[in-house]
Amino acid sequence: MFIIVPHERCRTKWWSDKAKVTFLADPGYWVSSMYGVAFQMRIHTDTSNTPGTFLIDKQGVLRWSHIGIGKANWRDRPTNQEILEKVRGLSK
């Protein structure tokens, strides 16, 4: 399992080391763009991705997704527990 985030490699390396989960960098927003969440909201004077969580199986099939909606979409995210339940459901 790995997590793709729209940040540079030095930050994802630090996260990977801390969390013991592989984080992959997407600083050019290529993957974010493929899933329709790149540069969708403004935070003060900066842009940021709309929060999106995607579970993709080993065959590359999208099995579940959650994209933040509403004015405060940056808060619309599944909990870690919800994501883990979805992952466990895929392995059955």
Stockholm file with secondary structure:
# STOCKHOLM 1.0

chainA/1-92         MFIIVPHERCRTKWWSDKAKVTFLADPGYWVSSMYGVAFQMRIHTDTSNTPGTFLIDKQGVLRWSHIGIGKANWRDRPTNQEILEKVRGLSK
#=GR chainA/1-92 SS CEEEESSCHHHHHHHHHHHTSEEEECTTCHHHHHTTCTTCEEETTEEECCCEEEEECTTSCEEEEEECCSTTGGGCCCCHHHHHHHHHHHTC
#=GC SS_cons        CEEEESSCHHHHHHHHHHHTSEEEECTTCHHHHHTTCTTCEEETTEEECCCEEEEECTTSCEEEEEECCSTTGGGCCCCHHHHHHHHHHHTC
//
